[in-house]
Amino acid sequence: MARSPVKYYFLILSVMIGGIISDSLADTVSVPRSSKQISISFAPVVREVAPAVVNIYAKVMRKHRTRSLFDDPFFRRFFGEGIPFGQNRKRLEKSLGSGVIVSNDGTIVTNYHVIKNAQEIKIILSDRREFDAKVILKDSKTDLAVLRIKIENEKLPTVSFGNADALQVGDLVIAIGNPFGVGQTVTSGIVSALARTNVGISDFRSFIQTDAAINPGNSGGALVDLTGQLIGINTAIFSREGGGSVGIGFAVPSNMVRAVVETAMSGKPLVRPWLSLIGTAVTADMAEGLGLTRPTGVLVEFIYPKGPAERAGIEQGDVITHIEDYAVEDEFALRFRLAARPIGESAELRLLRRGRVKKARFELIAPPEIPPRNTTVVRGQNPFAGLKVVNLSPAVTEKLGMRTISQGVMISAILRGSPAIQVGFLPGDIILKVNGQPIKSVQDLGNFLNVAASPWNISIKRGKKIHRFRLR
């Protein structure tokens, strides 16, 4: 069939254009001449880091309730709820996790939840050698634990600490661990978010979020950058209810990990700086009234008398926006930034007070135990019998993670089978008054119980609410 003049013209034009494009590309594109030009590989980083990532097997004693015939609802209808149905029995289980060697003397960091309640901990190196491990520090507040294995006449491979504060969203990262117990596995991804504080994993929250695949067994493993430096310890995954990982993982930043490891290696107890104030995250509704262009920072609500916040000149109503050069979005971020710093130093806080920016030098000190806790078990014929009570102090409230600056007497525990259980007391309750008399110390409570008699009018603080009991 003969082509029309128009079609013939476009055919010639396309051939000419194609030739021009081909000549242009020929100047910039060439056939790869080596394997390096064909692919980009993480192999050199993995080869360097992988020997320092270990597998952890912890034998953990867990309670399990055995079932019986009387667990069936049909039998409950006839025999009642008071009959002892199944029994609680202990069973030894294995907990699987990962760890990272951070010192060539055998010091290893992992997650606290990997070794929690462990009866025995085994470390398996990348060369398959096995060692018994000893816990030298465990910290539930950061979900970190430091272990040590005994190595003679040998220096183990290690991973050096990087600076997590230098990370940016979009940076490439590599996760190394032992997911599902199948052996050491490497995954890669990017940093998808920084300073995540709305993840209820631990008390000190400022997690690195990554899309590198993290699965059960990866906990405690290494998150490294492309230079092979440790920038985080893989800690948790985000999952939908009833499902597995959806491709979002969280890691404790290396700055916090380094602080915990250095404390463990020094042999000193882990003590964090005292915040000495209570604050709340600035919301969108609050931002405009505070003179902020967007909701950010911590609004100071209460200040502990004579604490470092008061001495720094911080006032109620101030908004803390930065610690040094790092922005703080909420109280968790503020606590994290302070907790990663050693006692004895100071930090510069940037504040917003009535629309003006101010700076304050914040002293990093340990929370004082004033008054002494004076742990006491209440005895005698009274509704408090069986309570273990302590004097509240900054040291006590910080250790328990209590968000309060209250002073007085707190219930720390309740003995089984004691009269106090029947009253309805709970650990954490603060005893305010008994028969109208303020209770300011454990000694006050003891003195009062020696002379008081029925009826009992008791006021306690539980969280933000006041509860009152009248007992005879």
Sequence and secondary structure as in RCSB ss.txt:
>XXXX:A:sequence
MARSPVKYYFLILSVMIGGIISDSLADTVSVPRSSKQISISFAPVVREVAPAVVNIYAKVMRKHRTRSLFDDPFF
RRFFGEGIPFGQNRKRLEKSLGSGVIVSNDGTIVTNYHVIKNAQEIKIILSDRREFDAKVILKDSKTDLAVLRIK
IENEKLPTVSFGNADALQVGDLVIAIGNPFGVGQTVTSGIVSALARTNVGISDFRSFIQTDAAINPGNSGGALVD
LTGQLIGINTAIFSREGGGSVGIGFAVPSNMVRAVVETAMSGKPLVRPWLSLIGTAVTADMAEGLGLTRPTGVLV
EFIYPKGPAERAGIEQGDVITHIEDYAVEDEFALRFRLAARPIGESAELRLLRRGRVKKARFELIAPPEIPPRNT
TVVRGQNPFAGLKVVNLSPAVTEKLGMRTISQGVMISAILRGSPAIQVGFLPGDIILKVNGQPIKSVQDLGNFLN
VAASPWNISIKRGKKIHRFRLR
>XXXX:A:secstr
    HHHHHHHHHHHHHHHHHHHHHHTT     SHHHH   SHHHHHHHGGGEEEEEEEEEEEEE   GGGSHHH
HHHH SSS  S EEEEEEEEEEEEEEEETTTEEEE HHHHTTEEEEEEE TT  EEEEEEEEEETTTTEEEEEE 
  S       B  GGG  TT EEEEEE GGGS  EEEEEEEEEEEE   TT SS  EEEE S   TT TT EEE 
TTS EEEEEEEEEE TTS EEEEEEEEEHHHHHHHHHHHHHT         EEEEE  HHHHHHTT SSS SEEE
EEE TTSHHHHTT  TT EEEEETTEE  SHHHHHHHHHTS TT EEEEEEEETTEEEEEEEE       S    
EE  SSSTTTTEEEEE  HHHHHHHT      SEEEEEE TT HHHHHT  TT EEEEETTEE  SHHHHHHHHH
H  SSEEEEEEETTEEEEEEE 
